[in-house]
Amino acid sequence: MGLGGCPTETVVIAGQGYVGLPLAVLAAESGHFQVVGYDVAVSRIKQLSAAESYVEDVSSARLAAVLAAGAYRPTADERDLDGFDVAVISVPTPLREGQPDLSHIEAVARALAPRLRRGCTVVLESTTYPGTTEELVGPLLEEGSGLRAGPDFSLGYSPERIDPGNRVWGLAETPKLVSGVDEASLEAVRAFYDRMVNTTVPVPSPKVAELAKLVENTFRHINIALVNEIAMFAHELGIDAWSAIDAASTKPFGFLRFTPGPGVGGHCLPVDPVYLSWRVSRALGRRFRFVDLANDVNEHMPDYVVQRLMEALNRRRRSVNGSRVLLLGLAYKPNTGDARESPALRVAELLLELGADVHAADPHLVEPMPVDPRLVRVELTAQELAAADAVVVLTDHDGFDYDLVAERSAYVLDCRRRLARRDSVELL
Ligand SMILES: NC(=O)c1ccc[n+]([C@@H]2O[C@H](COP(=O)([O-])OP(=O)(O)OC[C@H]3O[C@@H](n4cnc5c(N)ncnc54)[C@H](O)[C@@H]3O)[C@@H](O)[C@H]2O)c1
């Protein structure tokens, strides 16, 4: 159904960030729902009301269309949560002093509870440790409403798998795991997403769905750490790790390709495995050794990048102190403007601490960032490249002119293997 339908169900999506906004717009476009996009960040709500999207996967034109059709209403007013049929919670789950911080989920659950009605559905989408839906969200909703999860209202968990910037696997194309605290809840959650995405995959319980999301992210985190450690050893052994990974990738079964890089970033990989290891240590008193090890390796990568840069400058009788270094890419992954937890920012900080004159080009990053004000933001030009003692490719945005980088730079440390091979270019 398109925007011209006559939706009768009201859906509240709490949290209008990278996860909540694409879902809200897709729900509005489906023609099945009146969507209320609720967020406590008043500035974000103002932008959304003016049809300005801050998320790459949602164009401002799509936003303008659902606003104009009256299918989507952004709001920071808690009273607009009244009368919902389905509520989705997609708020941040960060770490506070190294421990899961569920305060945002709790705040939304408390706001929804007095507004619960018999027959309505609540779905948690935020990434979190197994048990959150049944042991935290359920009791908060029950306490504030006097209703019971299961018999009176449906409750479930459906992890978000979006990969911001991925043009092949969007929200509608990626199979969506769905779960519920009982059969009826599972059916209600499934029926909700079936009206928006191509495939829903029911799983036996919210805990299984919560763990599945952490399995996915921990798997990536550990495999990235593995190739990072291999890259460091291979460099010392004088072997090209990247070619070895290419060779291994020709195996048609039993191998999944991951490539080295300057570390992991974003909201997920540096944070989510910690939710799982925290739960394991809380519930079982044991350490999750794979996660500890992967954290060690991946957190070390920015230091390793700086060490390699030091060695390269040293070979040319230069010190980092006083050298001009141009960083290409500050976002944590290509073609996005998301710099949360980006290892590139850590590389910049380390170089600044060592006295380098650090310049950085990243056309995707428009928001003011929490970085050292000594970091000079520049455009990628032939002059900038020629003026730099060293260039580091940290994030391989497609929009960079890599031929220009290779031609005009005295030395490039290519952490993403985007440049053609030549003497002045070294791979991480
Ligand atoms: N970004 C991703 O690629 C991604 C992918 C999969 C899962 N996730 C998970 O989804 C969740 C949300 O992540 P995100 O990237 O969308 O975060 P985000 O920071 O982009 O957006 C979250 C939004 O929630 C709002 N918020 C905070 N407290 C609120 C409250 N009490 N009521 C209403 N709104 C509130 C914030 O103002 C913010 O706009 C996290 O658990 C994250 O781990 C993220």
The ligand as an SDF file (V2000), in Angstrom:
LIG
                    3D

 44 48  0  0  0  0  0  0  0  0999 V2000
   23.3230    2.6850   14.2870 N   0  0  0  0  0  0  0  0  0  0  0  0
   23.3220    1.4300   13.9200 C   0  0  0  0  0  0  0  0  0  0  0  0
   23.8770    1.0870   12.8970 O   0  0  0  0  0  0  0  0  0  0  0  0
   22.6180    0.3630   14.7490 C   0  0  0  0  0  0  0  0  0  0  0  0
   22.4060   -0.8870   14.1730 C   0  0  0  0  0  0  0  0  0  0  0  0
   21.7410   -1.8570   14.8780 C   0  0  0  0  0  0  0  0  0  0  0  0
   21.3160   -1.6040   16.1910 C   0  0  0  0  0  0  0  0  0  0  0  0
   21.5590   -0.3870   16.7610 N   0  0  0  0  0  0  0  0  0  0  0  0
   21.0620   -0.1850   18.1260 C   0  0  0  0  0  0  0  0  0  0  0  0
   19.8540    0.5740   18.0930 O   0  0  0  0  0  0  0  0  0  0  0  0
   19.7790    1.4500   19.2260 C   0  0  0  0  0  0  0  0  0  0  0  0
   19.6590    2.8950   18.7810 C   0  0  0  0  0  0  0  0  0  0  0  0
   20.8340    3.2450   18.0660 O   0  0  0  0  0  0  0  0  0  0  0  0
   20.9120    4.5010   17.0950 P   0  0  0  0  0  0  0  0  0  0  0  0
   22.1480    4.3010   16.2880 O   0  0  0  0  0  0  0  0  0  0  0  0
   19.6140    4.7170   16.3990 O   0  0  0  0  0  0  0  0  0  0  0  0
   21.1460    5.6710   18.1450 O   0  0  0  0  0  0  0  0  0  0  0  0
   21.0330    7.2490   17.8730 P   0  0  0  0  0  0  0  0  0  0  0  0
   21.8590    7.9000   18.9250 O   0  0  0  0  0  0  0  0  0  0  0  0
   21.2980    7.5450   16.4340 O   0  0  0  0  0  0  0  0  0  0  0  0
   19.4980    7.5780   18.1260 O   0  0  0  0  0  0  0  0  0  0  0  0
   18.8780    7.3590   19.3200 C   0  0  0  0  0  0  0  0  0  0  0  0
   17.8780    8.4910   19.5590 C   0  0  0  0  0  0  0  0  0  0  0  0
   17.1660    8.2000   20.7580 O   0  0  0  0  0  0  0  0  0  0  0  0
   16.8860    9.4340   21.3960 C   0  0  0  0  0  0  0  0  0  0  0  0
   16.5400    9.2020   22.7910 N   0  0  0  0  0  0  0  0  0  0  0  0
   17.3470    9.0250   23.8670 C   0  0  0  0  0  0  0  0  0  0  0  0
   16.6020    8.8400   24.9800 N   0  0  0  0  0  0  0  0  0  0  0  0
   15.2980    8.9150   24.6050 C   0  0  0  0  0  0  0  0  0  0  0  0
   14.0560    8.8110   25.3030 C   0  0  0  0  0  0  0  0  0  0  0  0
   14.0380    8.5650   26.5920 N   0  0  0  0  0  0  0  0  0  0  0  0
   12.9280    8.9490   24.5890 N   0  0  0  0  0  0  0  0  0  0  0  0
   12.9640    9.1800   23.2620 C   0  0  0  0  0  0  0  0  0  0  0  0
   14.0880    9.3020   22.5550 N   0  0  0  0  0  0  0  0  0  0  0  0
   15.2550    9.1590   23.2120 C   0  0  0  0  0  0  0  0  0  0  0  0
   18.1620   10.2440   21.1790 C   0  0  0  0  0  0  0  0  0  0  0  0
   17.9150   11.6280   21.3340 O   0  0  0  0  0  0  0  0  0  0  0  0
   18.5290    9.8560   19.7450 C   0  0  0  0  0  0  0  0  0  0  0  0
   17.9890   10.7530   18.7940 O   0  0  0  0  0  0  0  0  0  0  0  0
   21.0120    1.1450   20.0530 C   0  0  0  0  0  0  0  0  0  0  0  0
   20.7180    0.1720   20.9960 O   0  0  0  0  0  0  0  0  0  0  0  0
   21.9820    0.5850   19.0180 C   0  0  0  0  0  0  0  0  0  0  0  0
   22.9540   -0.2700   19.6030 O   0  0  0  0  0  0  0  0  0  0  0  0
   22.1800    0.6040   16.0550 C   0  0  0  0  0  0  0  0  0  0  0  0
  1  2  1  0
  2  3  2  0
  2  4  1  0
  4  5  1  0
  4 44  2  0
  5  6  2  0
  6  7  1  0
  7  8  2  0
  8  9  1  0
  8 44  1  0
  9 10  1  0
  9 42  1  0
 10 11  1  0
 11 12  1  0
 11 40  1  0
 12 13  1  0
 13 14  1  0
 14 15  2  0
 14 16  1  0
 14 17  1  0
 17 18  1  0
 18 19  2  0
 18 20  1  0
 18 21  1  0
 21 22  1  0
 22 23  1  0
 23 24  1  0
 23 38  1  0
 24 25  1  0
 25 26  1  0
 25 36  1  0
 26 27  1  0
 26 35  1  0
 27 28  2  0
 28 29  1  0
 29 30  1  0
 29 35  2  0
 30 31  1  0
 30 32  2  0
 32 33  1  0
 33 34  2  0
 34 35  1  0
 36 37  1  0
 36 38  1  0
 38 39  1  0
 40 41  1  0
 40 42  1  0
 42 43  1  0
M  CHG  2   8   1  16  -1
M  END
$$$$
